[in-house]
Amino acid sequence: MDGGFARSSKSVMETEMLENATTRVVDVAVVDGAKVASPAEPTTAALSLRDVAVSFNGRTAVRGATFDIARHRVTSLIGPSGSGKTTLLRALNRLHDRTPSAKVTGEILLDGHDVYRGDITLTELRSRVGMVFQRPNPFPTMSIRDNVVAGLRFSGVRKKSVLDEALEGSLRAAALWDEVDNRLKNSAASLSGGQQQRLCIARALAMNPEVLLMDEPTSALDPIATQRIEELMSSLKQRVTVVIVTHNMQQAARISDDCAFLLMGEDRAGELVEFSSTEKIFNDPADARTLDYISGRFG
């Protein structure tokens, strides 16, 4: 996770957790110095970023982010540590709101509505754009069942049949139902690390989001658990749009359809260098810096 800018207390993080509880590219345009692939045909983006920048205490953390996140695709944010990937990801559903020194400029559009200046409430945004954090973070004092439906209950849903339907559907979507269906009353802390992360994914899916943000979701997991999460993401995009931060180039190449490469500038601010299909980024990047990074020459 990019460090140094936004620090949250445990209580604030738990509140955030609860609140969160199809393009072919051919041409490349230059937008503020970054190479941004243009869609071959008009498409409706799940999210659109227009010159997005985030700063803390007047110091720019990331800037110049302009690209569309296509529906029902996996978009990866890649780049060295400190390039602003997590900072940008957290801006997509206003997780910087609790940091007084944070300032987000530009536009982040959800179905054409600016999430910062439009008529979308924060509660609505967090239900439509879910978040899965770097480390598994189930509510340790809650059962498996209560973890999954926590967001729905927070939103006022009380009908048992609705909660039960969301519970099973979300756990099945997260490929966890068959492993926990006979112990739903057990503590979430009894699950393995990989199971806990899938539980957190199920908790986010229970809110039926349009977009699922994932901040290095496999960085704390073993290879077998990582493989399960990667396989899950490939199926999840049929249901939601996925945006993932990853430091693992092989993972980005395996699971993502589109890719945004960010790099720290001379003033130590992260900036978008290039955005295109993952195939193009890894096989024919438009910027020499992208080629150097994915080839392992730095980073």
N, C-alpha and C positions, 0 to 999 in steps of 0.2 A: 504494500500500500504506500502511495506517495506520502511522505511524512512532513512534519514541521508546520503545517498551516492550520488545519482544523483539529482541535483536540476536544473530545467530549467526555464528560464524566460518565460513570457507569449508569447513574439514574437517567441521564439524558439519553444515553444510548438505548436503554431499555424502553424509554418512551418512543424513540424513533422506531425501534423494532416493532412495537405494538401498532404504531400509526401506519406502518408499511405492510403490520400483519395483513421483391419478386421482380428485382431489377437486373437487367443485363446492361453492362457498361461498355462503351466503345470510345468515347471522346474524353479528352482531359482538358479541363479549364484551369486557369490560375486565379485563385481568389486570395488576395492579400498574401501572396507569396507561396501559398500551399497549392499543391496539385489536387484538384477535386474532380473525380470522375463524373461525367454527365450521363444521366440515364438515356439509353437508346430510345425508350418510349416513355411517355408520361406515366408516372405512377403516383399513388397516394402514400406518403410517408407516414409512419407511425409517429415519428418525432422529426422535427426539422430544427437544426441549429443554424443561427445566422450571426456570425461574428461574435460568438460567445466568449466572454472573458470573466475570470474570477480573480479577485484580489483580496488580500487580508492585510489590514492596517496600512492600506495604500500600496502594498507590494504585490505586483502581479504574479499570480501562481500559474495561470494558463490563459492563453489569448488566441484569437484568430480562428476559433473553431466554427467552421461553416461546412455542414454536410447534412444529408438526409439519411435517416435510419429507416430502411424499408420494412414494411410489415412482413411478419412471418419469416424472418431471416435472422441469422445470428450475426451480429456485428461485434467485432473485437476491437478493443483499444489497446494498442501495443506501444512500447517505447521504454527507454531506460528509467530507472528510479528517479523521481524528481521531475519527470516531464509533464506531470499534471493529469495523468490518466484518472486516478481516483477522484481528484478534485473536480474534474469535469463530470465524471459519472454521478457524483453526489449532487451536482448542480441540477441534474435532470429531474429530480423530484424534490428539490428544495431542502436538501439535508443540511445546507449551510445556514438556514434561517436561524438556527439557535446559536450561531457564532456572531456576536455583535460586530466584530471587526470585518466580517465578510461582505463583499459587494459583488453582485453578479450583473453584468451588462450584456447587451445584445439581446437576441430573442431565442427562446426555446419554445417551439410551437408543438402543441399536442392537438391533432385534428384542426390545425389552423388557429388555435387559441394560445396566446402567450401565457405560459404557466406562472409567470411572475407579475404580469400586468393585465391579464385578461380576467374573465369572470369565473375561472376555475378555483374553487376553494382548496385549501391545503388538504383537507380531509378527502375531497374527491380526487385530488391529484395522487395522494398516497394509495388510494384504492385502485386507481387506474395504472399507476406506475409503481410496481412493487420493488423490493430491494432484498437481496441476499448478501450478507456481509462475508468478509474474508474468512473468519473463523465461525464454526457452528455456534449459534447462540440461542438455543432453546431456553425457555423460561424454566429454570431448574426446579422450582417448587410446584410446577404444574405437571399434570399427566400428559401422555402423548396426545390423547384426545383434546384436552383443553388447550394445548399448544396450537394445534391446527386451527381450531375455531376461535382463538383469542381475538383476532381482528374482527370477525363477524360479530362477536358479542360486544366488542368495543363500539361497533357501529350500530348497536341496538337490536341485532337479530336475536330472538329468544325462542322461536319455534323449533322444537326438537327435531321434527322431520326435516326441516331446512338445514339445520346444523349437521344432522346425521348424513344427509345427502352430500353436503359439501365436504364433510370429513372423509367419507369413502372415496369420493371422486378425486379429491386432491391427493390423498395418499396413493391411489392407483396411478395418477398422473406422475407422481414423484417416484414411482416404482418401489413403494415401501409397504403397501397394503398387505401383501402376502407375508411379510416378515413381522408385522405388528398387530394383525387383526384380532389376535386372541389375547393381547395384553395392552389394550388401549388405555386402561386405567393405571398402568405402571408409570413411574416417573420418566420423563424424557431423558433424564440424566443417566438412565440405565442403558441407553442405546450407545452403539459404537460411534466413533467420530464421523464416519461416512454416513451412517444412518441418521445422525443428528443433523448433518447438513441437508440430507434429503427431506428430513422433517421440516427444516426451515424453508425449503423450497415449497413443500406442501402447504405450509402456513401462508406463504405469499400467494400461492395459487388459489387458496380458498376464497380470496377476495375477488377472484376472476379478473385479474389485471389484463390490460392490453399489452403492457410492456413489462418485462422482468429484467431488472438491473442486477448484475452479479459481479461483485468485487473480489477477484481472485478466489473463486469458491473452492478450488481444489488445492490451494497452496499449503494447507495444514493437514492434508490427507495422504494416506499411503497410495501406492500405485494402483492397487486393486479398487479402492474406493474412488480414486480419481477416474479410472476407466468407467465406473458405473455412472458418475456424474456426467462425463462426456457423452456417453451413450444416451443419457437422459436428455441432455440439451438438444441432441439431434431430433428427438421426438417432440420435445416441448415446443419447438418453433411452429409446429402445426397448430398449436393452441395460442401461443403468445409470441410477441417479438422479443428477442433476447439481446441484451447488450452486456458484454463481458469484458472486464479488465483482466489481462493476463500478462505475465512476464515470460511465459513459456511459448517460444516461437512455434515449436512443433504442435502444441495444443491449438494455437491460433490457426495454424494451417489445417489441422484436422477438423475443427468444429465450426469455424466461422465461414460465412458467405461473403461478408464485406469486412473491410479492415481500415482503421484509422491509425496512422503512425504519428506519434507526438514526440517532440524532441526539445530538450532544454536549450534556449537561446543563449547568446553571450551575456545577457543581463540576468540569467538564471530563471527566466520565465519560460514555462512550457508553451509550445506552440504547435499547431497542426502543420505537419510537413506534407502529408499526402493522404488522400482517401480514395479508395477504389475497391473493386472486388478483391477478395483474398487471393484468387488465382493470379490476378495481375500484380498485386503487391509483391507476391513471392516469386513470380516468374519474369515479370517485365515491369519493374517499378519505374515511375517517371522521374524520380529524384535520386541522385547518386547517394544521398545520405540514407535513404531507405534501403538501398542495396547494401550499403556498408553495414547497416544495423542487422538486417536479417542474415547477412553472411557471417556475422559474429566478429566483425572487425572492431567494434566497440560496443559498450553497453553491458 
